[in-house]
Amino acid sequence: MQYKPRPFYINKIRTYIGKNIIKVLVGQRRVGKSYMMYQLIDELKKSDPDVNCIYINKELHEFDHISDHNKLINYIENKKTGKHNAVLIDEVQDIMQFEKALRSLQADGKYDIYCTGSNAMMLSGELATFLSGRYVEIKIYTLSYTEFLDFHGLPDTEHVMFRYIQYGGLPGLIHIPLQNEIVYDYLQNIYAAILFKDIIKRHNIRNVNFLENLVYYAGDNLGSIVSGKKISDFLKSQNIKISPNVVLDYLHYLCSAFFLFKVQRADVSGKKIFEIGEKYYFEDLGLRNSITGYKPGDIHKIMENIVYLHLRRLGYTINIGMLGNKEIDFVCGKNGEKLYVQVCYLLHDEKTVEREFGNLLGISDNYPKIVVSLDKAYATGSFKGITHYYLKDFLIREEIW
């Protein structure tokens, strides 16, 4: 099987190869989890040419008969050999009570186990309950900007960066021309599959029209503080009666399918989390743009989304920071350290500079603080100790600080 290697993830997984711990690769449908499995098989064979790889892909018809945990165990038992056996299961959540099979296989100690899933709620619930301490979760995201350049063989230019912002990072785009009509037709089909397979079917959604309107609302209000009540009140103004609880349930389903990310507000100290009012960002901007349309006037909120995704890929936990009545776009944490990030479009006048940098200057601790913008005039250097990054330069960094 031919594939483009993604060493960023293989390097993460390599630490756990051969260890008696279940490796779970999670992420939105079509982010490339199956191809990561193919890459893993090659990696396993490289370290042990005699390894017996038992591969199961629940999206393929030939594996339809593996419907529950008993059939899964029987299939694996029949395929095992006396050699080193590695088990790789794609879309494991489509097997009833899969967690019982994984626990049994892991307890046996004879299998090196890997699986993928595209439903956070099911995986986290079942795995946390039955396999606590016996698995490691590795999140697979859509292509980073540097991966996008590599996959498409494109140069690192501002024009290419805007194509990435417009079309997103789904790996499947490599098979089609990067032209608006073709790309958005492809993305609309992916969106329909995610909506039907991972949300409507899985959660028995009846009000499909509302779900689609909610996705559009999330895309149109990208980076804005929203709440179930706020959305419910807006819908009432459109003569649509949906309770805030139903709104929150549907948003939760969208997040569980890794389609949206929910980002809560917290005071800058991190001691208080605001339970009402959060922001939602898209896993893939191309999908968002295929739903709401790509409008240059949305560039600031699109930038927020892309900066958020890059920070997530690099392993940061992220909140929206509140400093009195001021907002810090992202308060990031990793390895006990903090990073403060402000995103703006252009630093075109002194007032804007004072506002964007001033919010960060109001934070009294000495953790790193950065501003990301599309202003080349500030592409390098700093302002009162706060570092500025031009967006394209920020997106190619593997370490922010």
Summary of the structure (lengths in Angstrom):
residues: 401
radius of gyration: 22.2
end to end distance: 37.3
largest distance: 71.0
contacts: 1245
relative contact order: 0.09
helix: 47%
strand: 21%
